[in-house]
Structures are given as C-alpha cells and as structure tokens.
Amino acid sequence: MADLTPKRWFLPEEPDVLGLLSDQLAVTTEGVEAFARWADGGDPTASDLREIEARGDRAKRELLNALQTAFITPIEPEDLFTLSRGIDWILNGVSDLVAESEVLEWGPDAGIAELAGLLAGAVRELDPAIGELGSSADRATAAADHAIEQVRAMQRAYYRGLAGTLEIRERGERIALRELYRRLAKIGETVVDVAERVVYAVVKES
C-alpha cells in the first residue's frame, strides 16, 4: 500500500554569508587600526600585521566556502565575492606597507600618521554599510557615503603630505616616504571601491 502521508521537504540551513563578511571586515578593521597605531609611533610590527592578515585570509576562505553551499543569499554572490576581495586587499595593503617600510628602514612621518587615522575611520564606516545590506538600503548607502567622504579627506591630506616631503633634503628618505604615501593613497582607493560596491548592491536589490 502506498504511503499517502504528506511529505515535508527540508532545505539545509543557509549560512549567514553577510555575518561572515562582517567577521572578515572586523579582522581587516583590527589590522587597519593596528596600522594606524604603528603610523603614530605605536608598537605594532610587520609581524603583528602578518598575523592579522593570516586571520583575515581564513575569514575570507570561510566566506567563500559558505558561498559554495548557499542556496539563497541576501545579495548576489558576485557582490559578496567582490566585497570580500576588496576587504582582503585593504588588509593586505596595510600589511605590505608596514613590511615595506621596515625593509626600506624609513618610518612614517606626521603626514602618514594623519592618513592612517583617516583610513581607519573610513574602514570603520564600512561596518554599518555592510551590516545594513539586505536590511536598510538607506542606512547602508549613507554609511558607504561616509566612508567615501573619509577617503576624500585622505586625498587632501595626501597632497599636503607630499608637499611636505619637498623639505626633506636626503633623497633616499624623500623617495621612500613618497612611496609610502602612494601606497597608502592606493589603499584608500580600494576602500572607495568597496563602498561603491555596497551602493551598487543596494541599487540592484531595490
């Protein structure tokens, strides 16, 4: 006799991909704040940043593994991947910059410290931007805009800092500092890319 009992279909529990993305961002924020302390004369070293970078890589991998098993995601998988990659690049950038500074044996100046502080502020604004994805388009967009504003302030500080290097007589030191400025400005551009991707994801879901 056929079993006429109604059957229930159970889908596997969906991974919290936005939560995993926020976890990855939290590691990157930790790294950027350590970088800001380093730029201001604090204790973090290239070794410290590499340890944080390794944790960031693990967080990114966990998110990518979750994306492979997720049936439904609150925003498109492509956007999640792009956001994760950008967040990873930010952390890699500050880690590489500290390592490069140690190799060149030239420490940060006051301009680098200012830029690093503004960068940390911009990255902190990414937290509510990503946290509101799939929840509040207005709040996500507003936070992303605030991150971009911080990077714009970085750009103004960047030009002031470059102008200050003209007063350095020792050519090697001047070149080394300018390279650090250039690398830091590039990291700021990556923050803008992440913020704009948040806005793009919101637009697509609206």
Secondary structure, DSSP 8 states (H G I E B T S, - for coil): ----S-----------HHHHHHHHHHHHHHHHHHHHHHHTT-S--HHHHHHHHHHHHHHHHHHHHHHHH-S--SS-HHHHHHHHHHHHHHHHHHHHHHHHHHHHT----HHHHHHHHHHHHHHHHHHHHHHTTTT-HHHHHHHHHHHHHHHHHHHHHHHHHHHHHTT---HHHHHHHHHHHHHHHHHHHHHHHHHHHHHHHHHHH-
